[in-house]
């Protein structure tokens, strides 16, 4: 009886051991299946990625000074694509190699060009022709209570006799008003000068002349001098009707000149405004130079 009981216990123990082994194998196989399944899911959700070459040419759009546009290459300009950057060569060309497909910020930075930036997708955007425009400088920062002082010189010659005036002119912008889409700046000029002449017995004199005129600015930033001085030769009069734009391409230099004025010319200095005003006729010469 005891021997039979012992034999039954051994059979039960043996069965338990076999069950434990089977459970062990079951868990091992399950883990392998899960790993294989996860790997397959990764392959489905993460497709193979590809590399591309992104390149292009930068052009410089600038005027020759007479209003005729021309195209030139923009060289030595920094081009940024994501975390990569390069510099355009002498022909404006740039290139990025081994760029993974995806979304990137594409930008261009330069001290002489207006900034350029956009978000692109690679592909399809892998080649670019980009026109860059020069940064603008303010060549007439006019404002209320602005005071500008000029050296003044005028010479008139007639029949071998000359009269010469030397002195100082002060321009003050004392107020402004807006009419429709145009701003009018009210300007006062105080001109003090001494007159000399080669006329026998001429006694030098000192005179003071007060003049008021307007400088208008349109919505498109076109500046125009508006004056009525009854034919006088002081600057607001001989430059009446002169036009120019407040903003110009700074690549032309610190001083630009406007020559489309029948009776005079203007030199504008960046961030200063009127720098030199002059009028040259057959018998007279008038000249203003800014005192800085």
PENORPE-V101504 format. One record per backbone hydrogen bond with DSSP energy under -1.0 kcal/mol. NH is the residue of the N-H (numbers start at 0). CO is the residue of the C=O. E is the energy in kcal/mol with one decimal. If there is no record, write none. Layout:
nh co e
NH CO E
NH CO E
//
This chain:
nh co e
4 0 -1.9
5 1 -2.1
6 2 -2.0
7 3 -2.1
8 4 -2.1
9 5 -2.0
10 6 -1.8
11 7 -2.2
12 8 -2.4
13 9 -2.4
14 10 -2.3
15 11 -2.1
16 12 -2.1
17 13 -2.1
18 14 -2.2
19 15 -2.6
20 16 -2.1
21 17 -2.3
22 18 -2.7
23 19 -2.2
24 20 -2.6
25 21 -2.4
26 22 -2.4
27 23 -2.1
28 24 -2.5
29 25 -2.3
30 26 -2.4
31 27 -2.0
32 28 -2.3
33 29 -2.5
34 30 -2.3
35 31 -2.3
36 32 -2.5
37 33 -2.7
38 34 -2.2
39 35 -2.1
40 36 -2.1
41 37 -2.3
42 38 -1.9
43 39 -1.4
44 40 -2.5
45 41 -1.9
51 98 -2.3
53 95 -2.5
54 125 -2.4
55 93 -1.9
56 127 -2.3
57 91 -2.5
58 129 -3.3
59 71 -5.3
60 131 -2.6
61 69 -1.6
63 67 -1.5
69 61 -2.0
71 59 -1.9
73 57 -2.2
75 87 -2.0
77 108 -1.2
78 85 -3.0
79 106 -3.0
80 83 -2.7
81 104 -2.3
83 80 -2.4
85 78 -2.3
87 76 -2.2
88 92 -2.2
91 88 -2.3
93 55 -2.0
95 53 -3.1
98 51 -3.1
100 49 -2.1
101 121 -2.6
103 119 -2.6
105 117 -3.2
106 79 -2.5
107 115 -2.8
108 77 -1.9
113 132 -3.5
115 107 -1.6
117 105 -2.4
119 103 -3.0
121 101 -3.3
124 120 -2.2
125 123 -1.2
127 54 -1.4
129 56 -2.5
131 58 -3.6
134 111 -2.0
136 247 -3.0
138 245 -3.0
141 139 -2.7
144 172 -3.3
145 142 -1.3
147 170 -2.7
149 168 -3.1
150 288 -3.3
151 166 -2.6
152 286 -2.1
153 164 -2.2
154 284 -2.7
155 162 -2.3
156 282 -2.5
157 160 -3.0
160 157 -1.6
162 155 -2.3
163 195 -3.0
164 153 -3.1
165 193 -2.2
166 151 -2.3
167 191 -2.5
168 149 -2.4
169 189 -2.1
170 147 -3.3
171 187 -2.2
172 145 -2.6
173 185 -1.8
176 183 -2.2
178 181 -3.0
181 178 -2.4
182 216 -2.8
183 176 -3.5
184 214 -3.0
185 174 -2.6
186 212 -2.9
187 171 -2.2
188 210 -3.4
189 169 -2.2
190 208 -2.9
191 167 -2.5
192 206 -2.2
193 165 -3.0
194 204 -2.7
195 163 -2.7
197 161 -1.2
201 198 -2.3
204 194 -1.1
206 192 -2.9
208 190 -3.0
210 188 -2.3
212 186 -2.2
213 225 -2.5
214 184 -2.1
215 223 -2.7
216 182 -2.5
217 221 -1.9
220 217 -2.0
222 243 -3.7
223 215 -2.1
224 241 -1.8
225 213 -3.0
231 228 -1.0
236 233 -1.7
237 233 -1.9
238 234 -1.9
239 236 -1.5
240 224 -3.0
241 238 -2.5
243 222 -1.9
245 220 -2.8
247 136 -1.7
249 134 -2.3
251 248 -1.8
252 249 -1.9
255 267 -2.2
257 265 -2.4
264 277 -2.6
265 257 -1.4
266 275 -2.9
267 255 -3.0
268 272 -3.0
269 253 -2.9
270 137 -3.7
271 268 -2.3
272 268 -2.8
274 266 -2.9
275 266 -1.6
276 287 -2.1
277 264 -2.2
278 285 -2.4
280 283 -2.9
284 154 -2.2
285 278 -2.9
286 152 -2.6
287 276 -3.3
288 150 -1.9
289 274 -3.0
290 148 -3.6
//
